[in-house]
Amino acid sequence: MSSDKKITRAWAPSHITGFFVIHREPDPLRSGSCGCGIVLEAGCEVTASFADEYEILVNGSKIEARTTMRVVKKLADRPVRIECLHQTPVGGGFGASAASALATAYALNELFSLGKTGMELGQIAHIAEVEEVTGLGDVIAADRGGVVLRKKAGGPGFGILDSIPSCEHEIFYVVLGKCSTKAILTDEDAARAINRAGSYALKEILKKPTFSRFMQLSKEFSEKTGLLSSRTADAIEAVEFAGGMASMAMLGDAVFAVGDRKVRSTLEAFGEVGVTRITHSRVRLEKDSNSDNTPRTA
């Protein structure tokens, strides 16, 4: 296969933050957030190929995708086409920009044979997120897997992570609307409320690092910050009445929940229910279906 026809693919998981604390530094690699969240089996698959012009498609539509484009401009020295297929809603608090940035970095590293390490690629994706204000801690969490505790803010190589032992719970979710991550993170009043509530939640989860405690503190965080919409609050209350646990995905007007079939049917009253699960998988390269990797015989 000629280099111009080369195609590379990579996949990165989505990530839901339950609660967080904003931490800003002049160096974007030292900026980020502390907090806790879950890494999801549903993620983003990116296909990269050479092209006549720089182009990014998200679920088939050509869009600006500034965070992903920052990664492209950092790694690609000639025009490429990036196709992002998201398995979770975009703009609903599922870390879509982080997943696409991370998968794009891996795909381009392979496409251009750059020879960068996983940490280097994660740092590039993290910097893009911070500079575009589309997220603060999703990249480093998504590259860990499971239920991730971000104990010190920063990108890969700078942030300090731990995890809460957990099985791969099935996660139900419903998106009720969209939130602008940038608008919230750049609002001083919102940031103060987030940091007050997030600092308390982080201190409490370290006292008792269990999955059920994470869910409870996440719900309390959404209430204390004032980010919780009335419809989202109603959905959370309905899930709890049905015997499950639920909270709001940060930052998005969406509910994520764990429980049985009764919980799923309860959420159906609020909208279309998506289903995924917690995963311990991390970002990875995918086999290129256009290449012939079959061992040859004489």
C-alpha positions in Angstrom: 0.0 0.0 0.0 1.4 3.4 -0.9 1.8 6.0 1.9 -1.0 8.2 0.4 -3.5 5.4 0.7 -2.5 4.5 4.3 -5.3 4.5 6.8 -4.9 4.2 10.6 -7.5 3.8 13.3 -7.5 4.3 17.1 -10.1 4.1 19.8 -10.4 5.9 23.1 -13.0 5.5 25.9 -15.5 8.1 27.0 -15.3 9.4 30.6 -18.0 10.8 32.9 -16.8 13.1 35.7 -18.9 12.9 38.9 -17.3 15.8 40.7 -14.2 17.9 40.3 -12.0 20.8 41.5 -10.6 23.3 38.9 -6.9 23.9 39.0 -5.2 26.4 36.7 -1.6 27.0 36.1 0.3 28.9 33.3 1.7 25.6 32.1 -1.3 23.6 30.6 0.4 20.4 31.6 0.1 21.4 35.2 -3.5 22.6 34.8 -6.4 20.3 35.0 -8.7 19.1 37.7 -8.9 16.8 40.7 -12.0 14.7 41.2 -13.5 11.3 40.4 -15.2 9.8 37.4 -15.9 6.6 35.4 -14.4 5.4 32.2 -16.9 3.9 29.7 -16.9 1.0 27.3 -18.6 3.3 24.7 -16.0 5.6 23.3 -14.7 7.3 20.1 -13.2 5.5 17.0 -11.0 7.7 14.9 -9.9 7.0 11.3 -7.0 9.0 9.9 -5.9 9.3 6.3 -4.0 11.7 4.0 -6.1 14.3 2.2 -6.0 17.4 0.0 -7.1 19.6 2.9 -7.5 19.4 6.6 -10.9 18.0 7.4 -12.6 16.7 10.5 -15.9 14.7 10.4 -17.8 13.9 13.5 -20.4 11.2 13.1 -20.4 11.9 9.4 -20.7 15.7 9.6 -17.9 18.2 8.8 -17.5 20.4 11.9 -14.8 22.7 13.3 -13.8 20.4 16.3 -11.2 22.9 17.6 -9.7 20.6 20.2 -9.1 17.7 17.7 -7.8 20.2 15.2 -5.2 21.4 17.7 -4.0 17.8 17.9 -3.9 17.5 14.1 -1.9 20.7 13.7 0.6 19.6 16.3 1.2 16.2 14.7 0.4 16.4 11.0 2.8 18.2 8.7 0.5 17.7 5.7 -3.3 17.7 5.3 -5.3 14.8 6.7 -8.9 13.7 7.0 -10.0 12.7 10.5 -13.3 10.8 10.9 -14.6 10.5 14.4 -17.3 8.1 15.3 -18.7 8.7 18.8 -20.5 5.9 20.6 -21.9 8.4 23.3 -23.7 11.7 22.7 -21.5 14.7 21.9 -21.9 17.6 24.3 -23.6 15.6 27.0 -20.8 15.4 29.6 -19.2 12.2 28.3 -15.7 13.6 27.6 -16.2 13.4 23.8 -13.6 16.0 23.0 -11.0 14.2 25.1 -11.8 10.8 23.5 -11.5 12.2 20.0 -8.3 14.2 20.8 -6.7 11.1 22.4 -7.7 8.7 19.6 -6.6 11.2 17.0 -3.2 11.6 18.6 -2.7 7.8 18.5 -4.0 7.5 14.9 -1.7 10.3 13.6 1.3 8.9 15.4 0.8 5.7 13.5 -0.1 7.4 10.2 3.1 9.6 10.2 5.3 7.0 12.0 6.2 9.6 14.6 7.4 7.2 17.2 5.9 9.1 20.2 5.2 7.4 23.5 1.7 7.0 25.0 2.5 9.7 27.6 3.6 12.1 24.9 0.4 11.6 22.9 -1.7 12.0 26.1 0.1 15.2 26.9 -0.7 16.6 23.4 -4.4 15.7 23.8 -4.5 17.2 27.3 -2.9 20.5 26.2 -5.5 20.8 23.4 -8.3 20.3 25.9 -7.0 22.8 28.4 -6.3 25.4 25.7 -9.7 25.1 24.1 -11.4 24.9 27.5 -13.3 21.8 26.5 -12.2 19.7 29.5 -9.6 19.5 32.3 -9.3 15.9 33.5 -10.9 13.6 31.0 -7.8 12.8 29.0 -5.7 11.5 31.9 -8.6 9.6 33.3 -9.6 8.0 30.1 -6.1 6.7 29.7 -6.4 4.9 33.1 -9.7 3.0 33.0 -12.2 2.0 35.7 -13.3 4.4 38.4 -10.6 7.0 38.5 -9.6 9.3 41.3 -7.6 12.3 40.2 -5.7 13.2 43.3 -3.4 15.8 41.8 -4.3 18.0 38.8 -2.4 18.0 35.6 -1.9 16.1 32.4 -0.2 12.7 31.9 3.2 12.7 33.7 2.0 15.5 36.0 -1.3 14.5 37.5 -1.5 11.8 40.1 -4.2 9.1 39.8 -5.6 6.4 42.0 -8.6 4.2 41.5 -11.6 2.8 43.3 -11.8 -0.9 43.0 -15.1 -1.7 41.1 -16.7 -4.2 38.9 -17.7 -3.1 35.4 -21.1 -1.9 36.3 -23.7 -1.4 33.6 -24.4 2.3 33.1 -27.7 3.7 31.9 -27.9 7.3 30.7 -30.3 9.8 29.3 -29.4 13.2 27.8 -31.8 16.0 28.7 -30.0 18.9 27.1 -26.5 20.3 26.4 -24.2 22.5 28.5 -21.3 24.6 27.3 -18.2 23.4 29.2 -16.3 26.5 28.3 -19.1 28.8 29.5 -19.2 27.1 32.9 -15.5 26.8 33.4 -14.9 30.5 32.6 -17.7 31.7 34.8 -16.1 32.9 38.1 -19.1 32.3 40.3 -19.7 28.9 38.8 -16.0 28.0 39.3 -16.1 29.1 42.9 -19.1 26.9 43.6 -17.5 24.0 41.8 -14.3 24.2 43.8 -16.1 24.5 47.1 -18.3 21.5 46.5 -15.6 19.6 44.7 -13.1 20.0 47.5 -15.6 18.6 50.0 -16.4 15.7 47.8 -12.8 14.8 47.1 -12.0 14.9 50.8 -14.9 12.6 51.6 -14.3 10.1 48.9 -10.7 9.6 50.1 -12.2 8.7 53.5 -14.3 6.0 52.0 -13.4 5.2 48.4 -16.3 3.0 47.3 -18.4 3.1 44.2 -21.6 3.8 46.0 -20.0 6.6 47.9 -18.8 8.1 44.6 -22.3 8.0 43.3 -23.7 9.7 46.4 -21.0 12.4 46.5 -21.5 13.1 42.8 -25.2 13.7 43.3 -24.5 16.0 46.2 -21.9 17.9 44.1 -24.5 18.5 41.3 -26.9 19.9 43.9 -24.4 22.1 45.7 -23.0 23.7 42.6 -26.4 24.8 41.2 -25.7 23.0 37.9 -28.5 20.6 38.4 -31.6 21.3 36.2 -35.0 20.6 37.6 -35.7 17.8 35.0 -32.3 16.2 35.8 -33.2 16.3 39.5 -36.5 14.7 38.8 -34.8 11.9 36.9 -32.3 11.3 39.7 -35.1 11.2 42.3 -37.1 8.7 40.1 -34.0 6.4 39.8 -33.5 6.4 43.6 -37.2 5.6 44.1 -36.7 2.6 41.8 -33.8 1.4 43.9 -30.9 2.6 41.8 -28.2 5.3 42.1 -27.9 8.3 39.8 -26.2 11.6 39.3 -25.5 14.3 36.7 -22.7 13.9 34.1 -20.2 16.8 34.4 -20.4 18.9 32.4 -23.7 18.1 30.6 -27.4 18.0 31.2 -27.4 14.3 31.4 -28.2 11.6 34.0 -26.1 8.5 34.5 -27.4 5.7 36.7 -26.7 2.1 37.9 -29.3 -0.4 38.8 -31.6 -3.1 37.4 -34.1 -3.2 34.6 -36.5 -1.2 36.7 -34.1 1.7 36.8 -33.7 1.5 33.0 -37.5 1.6 32.5 -37.8 4.5 34.9 -35.3 6.5 32.9 -37.2 5.8 29.7 -39.9 8.3 30.9 -37.3 11.1 30.5 -35.9 10.3 27.1 -34.0 7.7 25.0 -31.9 5.6 27.3 -28.3 4.7 26.3 -26.5 1.7 27.8 -22.8 1.1 28.3 -20.7 -0.1 31.2 -17.6 0.8 33.1 -14.4 -0.4 31.4 -10.8 -0.9 32.4 -9.8 -0.6 28.7 -7.6 2.2 27.6 -6.8 4.0 24.4 -5.5 1.7 21.7 -4.7 1.4 18.0 -7.2 -0.6 15.9 -6.2 -3.0 13.1 -6.5 -1.3 9.7 -9.0 -3.3 7.7 -7.4 -2.1 4.5 -4.0 -3.6 5.3 -3.1 -7.2 4.9 -1.7 -8.5 8.2 -2.4 -12.1 7.4 0.8 -14.3 7.8 1.9 -15.4 4.3 2.9 -19.0 3.5 5.4 -20.1 0.9 
